[in-house]
Amino acid sequence: MQKIEIIALSEDSKRIIERLQRRQIVELCNISDDSLVEYNTSYFVSLFEKEKSKTEQALEIINTVAPEKVGLLDSFKGKRAIEKHAFGKKASEYEHILDQAEEVLASHKKIAELKAHAAKCSLSIDMLSSWLSLDVATAFSGTRETAMLFGSIPESMTADYINEQLPAGAYAEVVEGLKQQTNIAVIFLKEQKEECQKALSEMGFSSVSDVSELTPKEKTEELKAEIADCEKEIELCKKEIEKLSVNRRDFEFLIDYLAVREEKYEQISKLAMTRETVIISGYIPEKYAAGLIRELEAKFSVAISLTDTAEDDDTPVLLENSKFSEPVEGITEMYALPGKKDLDPTPVMSFFYYLFFGMMLSDAGYGVVMVIFTAIALKKFNLETKMRKTMKMFLYCGISTVFWGALFGSWFGDIAQVVAREFFGKTIKTTALWFEPLDNPIKLLLFSFALGICHLFLGLGANFYNLWRQGKKWDAVCEVIPVYITILGVAPIAAGILVSVPAILTKIGGYMAIVGVVLVVLTAGRTSKSFIMRIFGGLYGLYNMATGYLSDILSYSRLLALGLATGSIASVINLIGTMPSNPVVKAIMLIVVFIIGHVANLGINLLGAYVHTDRLQFVELFSKFYEGGGRAFEPFGTKTKYIKFKEENINE
């Protein structure tokens, strides 16, 4: 990574910025200099963000009202490529597309209002349902001499009881008596109003809140008609939205167009200018610098300088690896990008990542399925960069799975043996090129531990190299060599617990273990000034090494556990499929159970292999040499969701 500074004429600034945005190879930095003028673009950024949000809402509404039919594999198609001139031509329709988005939002808002009104009408109908037998409008207040009240008492009461509480001459009629409420209509002389209201109040009477000039039955019919009208209006609004759904791709374009402009104006605020010039500063990967400089100098009057990054610079990180290691860069990014003093752990872990994944899945049939699926995806679909890397990772993991499955004799479990036995009456002892783990699990366990030790030694070796290149040669020797000697010495002794180990190896291992322990005790506390504290520090370091590496090595038993799980479940699936005695039924059931069972088994164990392979890298390997803490390289570019520019090669 290098720092780049571009000084150009102000009149060329817009075109230079647009080129940098399309190239997506420069991360712009803020320029802090009181003698220079900075651009304030907050208004434009806010405007574009608001319009983008509005269009996103419109697209979401369209996708809800008129969902697009998509195939199972459409998610692999990636973004639509667009030429620069086509992008500019479509951008000229910006205002028209935005108007259409606002039409969608207006229709959606109207639908929401209509639904709210219909819900309100439904609630009113529910409230009127207990008043339907009343043949008088609730707005009726009485005659010249009498008055009427309509309301409810929050208890179940009879008409006789209510009339006993009312003054003489007043009369109450129960419209409908409910379990917890009694609806009544009361008529009384106007001069009895206060006395009557007092009596009703003592019973908890409350007047109806929604009075009407219509009877409850008539009001209900009116409300039902309003609901029907609302539903018709809603359908019309939905049809308007459906009509606009043909512009779905335009809305997607506008979202990305506004995202591009928003990003552009956000980055413009990082520039500085004088009266005649503009100054652009940022970071660029060294491999892209020469091509960009040639292009800018050929088209503009510019002065460009490149410098190496300083120790105190906030230098971003861009990973670059071989085709073999590149697919697992996402695993490194998931953990943390390398810090300034770190090695890139991607090439360190890549081989073992594929190796362990295949060993955990360990079924050649599943591996073949993975290879076929990922190969088709890579060949047939225009995958985005990250998705392409992921597909390549699973392709290599699939190849590894085929390798280990063939060694262990697992092809969709023991399907070959099952078919030969159940349908042809023949016996196939094994298809394993090496051995079957179920027959000799101890052998696989020890092999897993041996691979684990190699994996840990790789991490220690990376730590040795990292310290050595930093000039800490003595630290490199003290932190790595004693551990190597100790583990190599203890390994044959520990293996002797499970299997027979030649005496000579055990004897040599014992001597190496003693030498390693002594070296650990003498070197682990080397930073202490006091001799006694060095010894105590050494003993503490020995304890940490013993417990830490013991638990690390035991972690690799998961290679055995997951490998056995995959094969065992696959064999059980095959066994279930051959349970019927009738050959025809057995064949049909085996096909059905085979497809369903092995798809489920592949999905579950694929996830398990992925998770546990990641864990072995993050916990066991990275802890030996890697700290992380780097910042990702975020070039000024087009952060689009639906479209992408066709690449222009400037890096040759």
VOGU-3710 file (C-alpha; in Angstrom, 3 decimals, decimal comma):
1> mqkieiials> 0,000/0,000/0,000  1,282/3,466/-0,934  0,133/7,031/-0,356  -0,853/8,982/-3,443  -1,321/12,735/-3,817  -2,877/14,244/-6,920  -2,838/17,961/-7,701  -5,052/18,916/-10,643  -6,808/21,911/-12,129  -10,181/22,662/-10,540
11> edskriierl> -11,876/22,462/-13,917  -10,807/18,792/-14,188  -11,763/17,826/-10,650  -15,209/16,418/-11,496  -13,932/14,150/-14,273  -10,982/12,953/-12,170  -13,252/12,138/-9,243  -15,602/10,192/-11,519  -12,678/8,202/-12,918  -11,403/7,372/-9,456
21> qrrqivelcn> -14,890/6,282/-8,459  -15,192/3,914/-11,423  -11,682/2,517/-10,896  -12,308/1,724/-7,202  -8,603/1,493/-6,373  -7,983/4,623/-4,246  -9,112/5,191/-0,677  -9,397/8,949/-0,194  -8,194/10,663/2,979  -9,208/13,913/4,600
31> isddslveyn> -6,787/16,774/4,005  -6,405/18,993/7,053  -4,767/22,275/6,146  -6,051/25,676/7,300  -4,616/27,322/4,196  -6,810/25,192/1,914  -10,538/25,334/1,298  -12,649/22,243/1,953  -15,862/21,305/0,173  -19,062/21,162/2,233
41> tsyfvslfek> -21,293/18,570/0,601  -23,545/17,655/3,534  -26,649/19,121/1,844  -26,212/16,992/-1,278  -25,377/13,857/0,705  -28,527/14,345/2,783  -30,623/14,973/-0,346  -29,394/11,850/-2,139  -29,818/9,723/0,954  -33,406/10,951/1,364
51> ekskteqale> -34,273/10,254/-2,277  -32,586/6,839/-2,139  -34,563/5,942/0,975  -37,762/7,014/-0,767  -36,984/4,846/-3,807  -36,029/1,874/-1,621  -39,391/2,132/0,123  -41,165/2,227/-3,241  -39,259/-0,862/-4,438  -40,049/-2,705/-1,213
61> iintvapekv> -43,750/-1,888/-1,671  -43,657/-3,156/-5,270  -41,914/-6,363/-4,190  -44,636/-6,877/-1,573  -47,656/-6,068/-3,735  -46,327/-7,611/-6,968  -43,490/-9,980/-5,981  -41,116/-10,944/-8,746  -40,884/-14,592/-9,711  -37,314/-15,744/-9,147
71> glldsfkgkr> -35,698/-19,102/-9,706  -33,750/-21,094/-7,168  -30,432/-20,173/-8,782  -31,172/-16,489/-9,483  -29,268/-15,448/-6,360  -26,068/-16,571/-8,102  -26,500/-14,287/-11,097  -24,870/-11,294/-9,455  -25,272/-7,648/-10,397  -26,280/-6,524/-13,863
81> aiekhafgkk> -23,355/-5,118/-15,844  -23,857/-1,723/-17,445  -21,751/0,351/-19,816  -20,754/3,879/-18,862  -22,774/5,482/-21,696  -25,863/3,401/-20,838  -25,538/4,495/-17,226  -25,421/8,147/-18,260  -28,400/7,751/-20,586  -30,486/6,105/-17,874
91> aseyehildq> -29,417/8,755/-15,362  -31,127/11,372/-17,556  -34,456/9,755/-16,559  -33,699/10,376/-12,887  -36,556/12,827/-12,245  -39,110/10,693/-14,100  -38,194/7,541/-12,148  -38,296/9,449/-8,870  -41,800/10,716/-9,751  -42,893/7,121/-10,322
101> aeevlashkk> -41,470/6,133/-6,946  -43,471/8,921/-5,345  -46,604/7,626/-7,107  -45,993/4,216/-5,528  -45,536/5,817/-2,115  -48,688/7,904/-2,568  -50,721/4,809/-3,502  -49,260/2,936/-0,553  -50,095/5,808/1,790  -53,660/5,882/0,469
111> iaelkahaak> -53,937/2,115/1,026  -52,784/2,581/4,624  -55,344/5,353/5,171  -58,144/3,252/3,628  -57,199/0,246/5,746  -57,207/2,407/8,856  -60,663/3,778/7,986  -61,979/0,267/7,262  -60,589/-0,937/10,598  -62,300/1,974/12,327
121> cslsidmlss> -65,579/1,085/10,619  -65,217/-2,560/11,646  -64,675/-1,483/15,234  -67,802/0,687/15,094  -69,790/-2,258/13,690  -68,610/-4,420/16,577  -69,709/-1,742/19,045  -73,110/-1,415/17,339  -73,695/-5,176/17,257  -75,265/-5,099/20,728
131> wlsldvataf> -77,623/-2,230/19,747  -79,110/-3,702/16,569  -82,538/-4,337/18,145  -82,893/-0,615/18,902  -85,202/0,956/16,292  -84,474/4,548/17,338  -81,501/6,658/16,254  -79,039/7,189/19,123  -79,043/10,924/18,306  -82,766/11,103/19,219
141> sgtretamlf> -83,025/13,255/22,379  -86,769/13,063/23,055  -89,997/14,975/22,474  -91,252/18,357/23,698  -92,032/16,975/27,135  -89,697/13,993/27,394  -86,007/13,180/27,035  -84,193/9,989/26,112  -80,780/8,617/27,003  -78,942/5,660/25,476
151> gsipesmtad> -76,051/4,009/27,223  -74,602/1,090/29,154  -74,344/-0,111/32,732  -71,190/-2,146/33,459  -73,136/-4,978/35,092  -75,810/-7,487/34,174  -79,147/-5,995/35,348  -82,809/-6,627/34,611  -85,197/-3,948/33,409  -87,304/-4,329/36,584
161> yineqlpaga> -84,322/-3,672/38,841  -83,234/-0,616/36,827  -86,769/0,827/36,829  -86,938/0,415/40,627  -83,919/2,726/40,928  -85,403/5,374/38,648  -87,870/8,047/39,776  -91,559/7,453/39,191  -92,566/8,192/35,633  -89,130/7,296/34,173
171> yaevveglkq> -88,859/4,102/32,198  -85,830/2,024/31,112  -85,846/-0,673/28,493  -83,018/-3,213/28,106  -81,842/-3,229/24,503  -79,448/-6,124/25,077  -78,139/-7,690/28,236  -74,626/-9,026/28,161  -72,659/-10,899/30,782  -70,688/-7,861/31,896
181> qtniaviflk> -72,759/-5,050/30,455  -76,383/-3,977/30,016  -77,387/-1,681/27,159  -80,459/0,400/27,961  -82,682/3,128/26,553  -84,216/5,452/29,171  -87,159/7,860/28,678  -88,236/10,377/31,303  -89,889/13,755/31,733  -87,535/16,662/31,188
191> eqkeecqkal> -88,119/17,978/34,728  -86,830/14,610/36,023  -83,510/14,957/34,199  -81,262/15,666/37,204  -82,954/13,066/39,415  -82,829/10,475/36,660  -79,186/11,165/35,778  -78,231/10,831/39,450  -79,894/7,434/39,720  -78,253/6,245/36,535
201> semgfssvsd> -74,874/7,558/37,662  -75,118/5,508/40,859  -75,506/2,410/38,696  -72,383/3,355/36,639  -74,311/4,430/33,569  -72,335/5,870/30,628  -73,904/7,353/27,504  -73,087/6,031/24,046  -70,084/7,874/22,647  -70,852/7,579/18,945
211> vseltpkekt> -74,298/8,993/18,342  -75,928/8,926/14,930  -79,033/10,178/13,134  -79,483/6,612/11,891  -80,682/3,582/13,780  -77,921/1,128/14,773  -79,037/-1,254/12,040  -78,998/1,502/9,413  -75,635/2,763/10,675  -74,215/-0,762/10,469
221> eelkaeiadc> -75,292/-1,073/6,865  -73,761/2,310/6,087  -70,462/1,270/7,700  -70,418/-2,008/5,766  -70,887/-0,033/2,570  -67,955/2,209/3,541  -65,780/-0,854/4,165  -66,725/-2,234/0,752  -65,838/1,108/-0,856  -62,505/1,090/0,977
231> ekeielckke> -61,730/-2,416/-0,273  -62,513/-1,364/-3,840  -60,251/1,675/-3,496  -57,497/-0,499/-2,036  -57,707/-2,874/-4,991  -57,492/0,067/-7,393  -54,409/1,375/-5,578  -52,816/-2,070/-5,705  -53,463/-2,234/-9,424  -51,764/1,144/-9,819
241> ieklsvnrrd> -48,743/-0,219/-7,940  -48,794/-3,382/-10,072  -48,746/-1,225/-13,199  -45,692/0,578/-11,892  -44,004/-2,746/-11,049  -42,869/-2,953/-14,686  -40,446/-0,195/-13,703  -38,828/-2,390/-11,013  -35,460/-2,339/-12,799  -35,674/1,461/-13,087
251> feflidylav> -36,160/1,737/-9,342  -33,196/-0,584/-8,758  -31,116/1,574/-11,098  -32,170/4,765/-9,318  -31,236/3,311/-5,911  -27,747/2,502/-7,177  -27,457/5,777/-9,065  -28,262/7,733/-5,915  -25,863/5,530/-3,910  -23,114/6,363/-6,400
261> reekyeqisk> -23,826/10,085/-6,159  -24,075/9,951/-2,376  -20,716/8,183/-2,162  -19,225/10,668/-4,618  -20,263/13,717/-2,597  -19,204/12,111/0,673  -15,718/11,651/-0,785  -15,625/15,140/-2,321  -15,808/16,542/1,205  -12,356/14,980/1,799
271> lamtretvii> -10,743/17,061/-0,960  -9,060/20,430/-0,576  -8,679/23,230/-3,071  -7,036/26,505/-3,838  -8,400/29,089/-6,246  -7,179/27,173/-9,310  -6,380/23,646/-8,156  -7,791/20,678/-6,304  -5,732/18,363/-4,082  -6,606/14,678/-3,676
281> sgyipekyaa> -4,853/12,423/-1,181  -5,308/8,770/-0,348  -4,018/5,202/-0,322  -3,539/2,970/-3,360  -2,244/-0,606/-3,721  1,219/-0,470/-5,250  0,283/-2,807/-8,122  -2,396/-0,355/-9,358  -0,428/2,874/-8,991  1,493/2,881/-12,278
291> glireleakf> -1,594/2,228/-14,404  -3,606/4,988/-12,727  -0,790/7,497/-13,050  -0,383/6,759/-16,770  -4,090/7,217/-17,384  -4,458/10,474/-15,443  -1,321/12,019/-16,912  -2,479/11,126/-20,423  -5,857/12,843/-20,034  -5,332/15,688/-17,531
301> svaisltdta> -2,800/18,264/-16,395  -1,864/16,706/-13,075  1,050/16,380/-10,688  1,069/13,003/-8,926  3,381/11,821/-6,159  3,689/8,365/-4,588  5,254/7,735/-1,174  5,603/4,736/1,078  3,378/4,669/4,134  4,859/5,719/7,471
311> edddtpvlle> 4,750/3,718/10,695  2,199/6,058/12,264  -0,102/6,133/9,224  -3,520/4,526/9,496  -2,681/2,296/6,564  -5,520/0,117/5,290  -5,098/-3,576/4,467  -5,855/-5,300/1,165  -5,205/-9,039/1,078  -3,471/-10,501/-1,967
321> nskfsepveg> -2,838/-14,221/-2,285  -2,366/-17,023/-4,776  -5,346/-18,623/-6,486  -5,070/-21,507/-4,040  -5,165/-19,362/-0,892  -7,380/-16,496/-2,099  -10,708/-18,341/-1,531  -10,172/-18,445/2,252  -9,441/-14,729/2,570  -13,010/-14,365/3,823
331> itemyalpgk> -12,136/-16,585/6,799  -9,264/-14,238/7,704  -11,505/-11,188/7,291  -14,123/-12,837/9,503  -11,537/-13,069/12,305  -9,541/-9,844/11,815  -7,359/-8,294/9,151  -3,581/-8,318/9,734  -2,087/-5,549/11,813  1,066/-3,702/10,816
341> kdldptpvms> 3,380/-6,287/12,370  1,371/-9,341/11,362  1,803/-11,830/8,583  -1,195/-12,489/6,385  -2,424/-15,787/7,897  -4,357/-16,755/4,762  -1,557/-18,667/2,969  -0,483/-20,156/6,303  -3,870/-21,738/6,968  -5,213/-22,432/3,456
351> ffyylffgmm> -3,797/-25,939/2,945  -4,865/-27,141/6,384  -8,245/-25,455/5,998  -9,095/-27,549/2,946  -7,478/-30,612/4,525  -9,440/-30,410/7,786  -12,730/-29,572/6,091  -12,499/-32,617/3,856  -11,470/-34,840/6,745  -14,435/-33,716/8,852
361> lsdagygvvm> -16,961/-34,239/6,050  -15,082/-37,312/4,771  -17,653/-38,716/2,349  -16,550/-38,922/-1,265  -20,143/-38,873/-2,542  -20,846/-35,628/-0,708  -17,574/-34,252/-2,033  -18,562/-35,067/-5,616  -21,879/-33,227/-5,109  -19,987/-30,188/-3,777
371> viftaialkk> -17,517/-30,218/-6,669  -20,256/-30,488/-9,307  -22,446/-27,788/-7,757  -19,608/-25,286/-7,195  -18,060/-25,950/-10,620  -21,403/-25,261/-12,331  -21,899/-22,093/-10,281  -18,414/-20,832/-11,192  -18,850/-21,708/-14,870  -22,425/-20,641/-15,542
381> fnletkmrkt> -23,039/-17,644/-13,294  -21,574/-14,158/-13,192  -20,794/-14,302/-9,495  -19,718/-11,323/-7,431  -16,143/-11,376/-6,129  -16,982/-12,532/-2,608  -19,429/-15,173/-3,801  -16,899/-16,422/-6,361  -14,274/-16,780/-3,634  -16,748/-18,674/-1,463
391> mkmflycgis> -17,628/-21,027/-4,315  -13,936/-21,668/-4,982  -13,380/-22,376/-1,300  -16,140/-24,986/-1,272  -14,830/-26,393/-4,567  -11,428/-27,052/-2,995  -13,100/-28,319/0,182  -15,171/-30,663/-2,003  -12,038/-32,017/-3,685  -10,530/-32,618/-0,256
401> tvfwgalfgs> -13,732/-34,359/0,836  -13,546/-36,696/-2,178  -9,914/-37,481/-1,304  -10,621/-38,341/2,343  -13,867/-40,120/1,538  -12,035/-42,372/-0,938  -9,313/-43,117/1,613  -11,919/-44,027/4,246  -14,224/-45,878/1,827  -17,298/-43,674/2,322
411> wfgdiaqvva> -19,386/-43,043/-0,811  -22,762/-41,843/0,470  -21,956/-43,990/3,479  -21,847/-47,675/2,536  -24,341/-47,433/-0,333  -22,213/-49,632/-2,643  -22,112/-52,469/-0,086  -25,831/-52,067/0,698  -26,941/-52,201/-2,945  -24,664/-55,169/-3,711
421> reffgktikt> -25,912/-57,085/-0,667  -29,633/-56,273/-0,823  -30,253/-56,385/-4,572  -27,514/-58,597/-6,048  -26,691/-60,935/-3,177  -23,000/-60,088/-3,333  -20,648/-58,963/-0,590  -18,244/-56,044/-0,941  -15,942/-55,955/2,049  -14,640/-52,410/1,711
431> talwfepldn> -14,073/-49,610/-0,779  -11,504/-47,855/1,428  -8,151/-47,053/-0,145  -6,605/-46,766/3,334  -8,848/-47,959/6,182  -12,369/-47,557/7,523  -12,501/-45,278/10,607  -15,315/-47,273/12,246  -13,093/-50,352/12,210  -10,049/-48,581/13,634
441> piklllfsfa> -11,005/-45,310/15,367  -7,796/-45,219/17,462  -5,722/-45,098/14,305  -7,729/-42,126/13,039  -7,550/-40,426/16,453  -3,748/-40,647/16,546  -3,576/-39,484/12,941  -5,800/-36,508/13,861  -3,476/-35,617/16,744  -0,461/-35,888/14,401
451> lgichlflgl> -2,098/-33,505/11,919  -2,969/-31,205/14,805  0,650/-31,096/15,938  1,734/-30,255/12,381  -0,901/-27,511/12,305  0,309/-26,044/15,611  3,932/-26,275/14,477  2,975/-24,344/11,350  1,595/-21,566/13,550  4,734/-21,593/15,695
461> ganfynlwrq> 6,858/-21,507/12,557  4,946/-18,456/11,348  5,559/-16,821/14,722  9,279/-17,634/14,440  9,460/-16,049/10,998  7,482/-12,980/12,094  9,714/-12,337/15,110  12,863/-12,985/13,090  11,953/-10,460/10,388  11,216/-7,881/13,091
471> gkkwdavcev> 14,774/-8,330/14,362  13,706/-10,258/17,484  15,838/-13,273/16,687  16,474/-14,372/20,277  12,752/-14,144/21,078  12,015/-16,220/17,981  14,334/-18,994/19,170  13,147/-18,929/22,801  9,437/-18,921/22,049  9,410/-21,620/19,383
481> ipvyitilgv> 12,312/-24,085/19,588  11,698/-25,285/23,204  8,039/-25,930/22,376  8,970/-27,926/19,280  11,390/-30,083/21,269  8,981/-30,645/24,174  5,974/-31,639/22,041  8,064/-33,902/19,783  9,432/-35,568/22,897  6,097/-36,049/24,644
491> apiaagilvs> 4,236/-37,222/21,493  5,634/-40,835/21,308  5,256/-41,250/25,071  1,595/-40,144/24,952  0,920/-42,306/21,878  2,239/-45,299/23,798  -0,846/-45,085/26,039  -3,081/-46,063/23,121  -0,868/-48,118/20,816  2,442/-49,918/20,848
501> vpailtkigg> 5,361/-47,567/20,160  8,928/-48,762/19,506  11,027/-48,494/22,652  13,703/-46,494/20,866  11,190/-43,769/19,988  9,902/-43,653/23,545  13,443/-43,378/24,885  14,432/-40,628/22,453  11,142/-38,870/23,222  11,875/-38,943/26,936
511> ymaivgvvlv> 15,258/-37,267/26,468  13,763/-34,651/24,133  10,963/-33,941/26,598  13,466/-33,349/29,407  15,559/-31,025/27,227  12,438/-29,167/26,094  11,137/-28,704/29,646  14,519/-27,376/30,809  14,662/-24,942/27,899  11,125/-23,727/28,595
521> vltagrtsks> 11,909/-23,132/32,275  15,118/-21,280/31,383  13,638/-19,099/28,634  9,992/-18,429/29,509  10,871/-15,959/32,282  13,805/-14,337/30,499  12,390/-10,807/30,725  12,630/-10,747/34,553  15,741/-9,166/36,062  15,827/-11,389/39,133
531> fimrifggly> 17,162/-14,954/38,711  14,535/-16,329/41,106  11,763/-14,534/39,254  13,091/-15,962/35,989  12,815/-19,476/37,411  9,303/-18,848/38,726  8,385/-17,248/35,401  9,827/-20,275/33,623  7,791/-22,691/35,758  4,670/-20,660/35,126
541> glynmatgyl> 5,456/-20,661/31,405  5,914/-24,439/31,532  2,517/-24,825/33,200  0,850/-22,622/30,590  2,550/-24,485/27,763  1,597/-27,900/29,137  -2,067/-27,086/29,728  -2,438/-24,907/26,649  -0,900/-27,266/24,146  -2,550/-30,306/25,700
551> sdilsysrll> -5,991/-28,749/25,235  -5,025/-27,551/21,742  -3,933/-31,006/20,613  -7,002/-32,660/22,131  -9,152/-30,215/20,118  -8,130/-32,015/16,959  -10,114/-35,054/18,103  -13,032/-33,268/16,441  -11,533/-34,453/13,141  -12,319/-37,987/14,272
561> alglatgsia> -15,701/-37,117/15,801  -17,154/-35,269/12,817  -15,755/-37,744/10,313  -17,307/-40,666/12,173  -20,609/-38,796/12,549  -20,950/-38,177/8,819  -20,223/-41,783/7,870  -22,313/-43,306/10,658  -25,408/-41,235/9,878  -25,026/-41,965/6,162
571> svinligtmp> -24,901/-45,705/6,885  -27,995/-45,494/9,106  -29,866/-43,689/6,308  -28,973/-46,502/3,903  -30,064/-49,094/6,472  -33,472/-47,419/6,921  -33,977/-47,401/3,154  -33,577/-51,192/2,927  -35,927/-52,161/5,760  -38,844/-53,477/3,603
581> snpvvkaiml> -38,545/-57,109/2,507  -40,274/-56,720/-0,873  -37,542/-55,892/-3,451  -39,672/-53,369/-5,373  -40,839/-51,554/-2,236  -37,293/-51,709/-0,899  -35,903/-50,092/-4,056  -38,500/-47,307/-4,022  -38,017/-46,632/-0,321  -34,230/-46,669/-0,654
591> ivvfiighva> -34,393/-44,039/-3,420  -36,699/-41,766/-1,390  -34,819/-42,181/1,889  -31,478/-41,864/0,080  -32,357/-38,494/-1,459  -34,013/-36,943/1,596  -31,664/-38,429/4,170  -28,389/-37,688/2,414  -29,418/-34,130/1,514  -30,185/-33,486/5,203
601> nlginllgay> -26,993/-35,225/6,330  -24,903/-33,250/3,843  -26,457/-29,950/4,963  -25,969/-30,612/8,677  -22,426/-31,946/8,420  -21,416/-29,316/5,871  -22,299/-26,683/8,451  -20,509/-28,621/11,188  -17,355/-29,024/9,099  -17,362/-25,306/8,241
611> vhtdrlqfve> -17,814/-24,154/11,833  -15,261/-26,517/13,367  -12,671/-25,930/10,644  -12,983/-22,206/11,310  -12,557/-22,858/15,016  -9,340/-24,815/14,528  -7,914/-21,856/12,594  -9,123/-19,124/14,940  -8,378/-20,769/18,292  -5,552/-23,227/17,695
621> lfskfyeggg> -3,593/-21,720/14,782  -4,073/-17,945/14,963  -3,354/-17,821/18,685  0,227/-18,935/17,996  1,295/-16,029/15,816  -1,546/-13,701/14,854  -2,988/-10,622/16,542  -4,956/-8,842/13,818  -6,363/-5,359/14,231  -5,866/-4,125/10,683
631> rafepfgtkt> -8,314/-1,823/8,921  -9,901/-2,931/5,658  -9,036/-1,069/2,478  -12,188/0,828/1,478  -11,617/2,341/-1,951  -13,707/5,171/-3,285  -16,055/3,388/-5,625  -19,577/2,470/-6,568  -21,237/0,723/-3,663  -24,139/-0,556/-5,676
641> kyikfkeeni> -26,618/-3,323/-4,963  -28,136/-4,145/-8,341  -25,801/-2,932/-11,098  -22,081/-2,707/-11,737  -19,919/-0,987/-14,307  -18,153/-3,124/-16,844  -14,541/-3,153/-15,728  -11,951/-1,125/-17,542  -8,485/-2,670/-17,280  -5,987/0,014/-16,229
651> ne> -3,631/-2,136/-14,195  -1,476/-3,655/-16,905
//
